[in-house]
Amino acid sequence: MDEAVSYTDYFVVVSGANTRQTKAIADEIQHGIRADRRPARVEGEREGEWILVDFIDVVVHVFTTTARDFYRLETLWGDVPRLDVPGEG
């Protein structure tokens, strides 16, 4: 992302099947990283459709599958190099 924008180095985009799962994913990300640092801000936790966890150099987007299809961040930032990380299972 640093080639396209100046405010972050990476976007991490993940999906959950429903809002309960997106909230759990966002909580686990914050809990797992909290030992080292706290997010600068977190938005969307109440609704859970799109939760943004901002660590300044890394911005995590946790979407429901419906919201991810609607906002299509991968298409919006299509010219930025992409790194696909295989999921568990």
C-alpha positions as CSV (number, residue, x, y, z in Angstrom):
1,M,0.0,0.0,0.0
2,D,2.9,2.4,0.6
3,E,3.2,2.9,-3.2
4,A,-0.4,4.0,-3.4
5,V,-1.1,5.8,-0.1
6,S,0.9,7.5,2.6
7,Y,-1.1,6.6,5.6
8,T,-0.5,2.8,5.8
9,D,1.8,0.1,4.6
10,Y,-0.7,-2.8,4.4
11,F,-4.4,-3.5,4.2
12,V,-5.4,-6.9,5.6
13,V,-8.8,-7.9,4.3
14,V,-10.6,-10.9,5.9
15,S,-14.2,-12.2,5.9
16,G,-16.5,-13.8,8.4
17,A,-19.7,-15.6,7.7
18,N,-21.8,-13.3,9.9
19,T,-21.5,-10.4,12.3
20,R,-20.9,-12.6,15.2
21,Q,-17.9,-14.1,13.5
22,T,-16.5,-10.8,12.3
23,K,-16.7,-9.5,15.9
24,A,-14.9,-12.6,17.1
25,I,-12.2,-12.2,14.4
26,A,-11.7,-8.5,15.2
27,D,-11.5,-9.3,18.9
28,E,-8.9,-12.0,18.4
29,I,-6.8,-9.7,16.2
30,Q,-6.8,-7.0,18.9
31,H,-6.1,-9.5,21.6
32,G,-3.3,-11.2,19.8
33,I,-1.5,-8.0,18.9
34,R,-2.3,-6.2,22.2
35,A,0.8,-7.6,23.8
36,D,2.9,-5.4,21.5
37,R,0.6,-2.5,20.7
38,R,-3.0,-1.2,20.8
39,P,-4.9,0.0,17.7
40,A,-5.0,3.7,17.0
41,R,-8.8,3.2,16.4
42,V,-11.4,0.6,15.9
43,E,-14.7,1.3,13.9
44,G,-17.8,-0.7,13.1
45,E,-17.6,-3.1,16.1
46,R,-21.3,-2.5,17.1
47,E,-22.7,-3.3,13.7
48,G,-20.1,-5.9,12.7
49,E,-20.7,-5.7,8.9
50,W,-17.3,-4.0,8.4
51,I,-14.9,-3.6,11.3
52,L,-11.8,-1.5,10.7
53,V,-8.9,-2.0,13.1
54,D,-6.2,0.6,12.5
55,F,-2.7,-0.1,13.7
56,I,-1.4,2.9,11.5
57,D,1.1,0.9,9.4
58,V,-1.4,-2.0,9.1
59,V,-5.1,-1.5,8.6
60,V,-7.3,-4.6,9.1
61,H,-10.7,-4.8,7.4
62,V,-13.0,-7.5,8.7
63,F,-16.1,-7.9,6.6
64,T,-19.1,-10.1,6.4
65,T,-19.1,-11.9,3.0
66,T,-22.0,-9.7,1.9
67,A,-20.3,-6.5,2.9
68,R,-17.0,-7.6,1.3
69,D,-18.8,-8.3,-2.0
70,F,-20.6,-4.9,-1.8
71,Y,-17.5,-2.7,-1.1
72,R,-15.0,-4.8,-3.2
73,L,-11.8,-3.3,-1.7
74,E,-9.8,-5.7,-3.8
75,T,-11.2,-4.1,-6.9
76,L,-10.8,-0.6,-5.7
77,W,-7.2,-1.2,-4.9
78,G,-6.6,-3.5,-7.8
79,D,-3.4,-1.8,-9.0
80,V,-1.7,-2.4,-5.6
81,P,0.4,-5.6,-5.3
82,R,-1.5,-8.3,-3.5
83,L,-0.4,-11.1,-1.3
84,D,-2.9,-14.0,-0.8
85,V,-2.5,-15.8,2.5
86,P,-4.1,-19.3,2.6
87,G,-6.6,-19.9,5.4
88,E,-6.6,-22.7,7.8
89,G,-8.3,-26.0,6.9
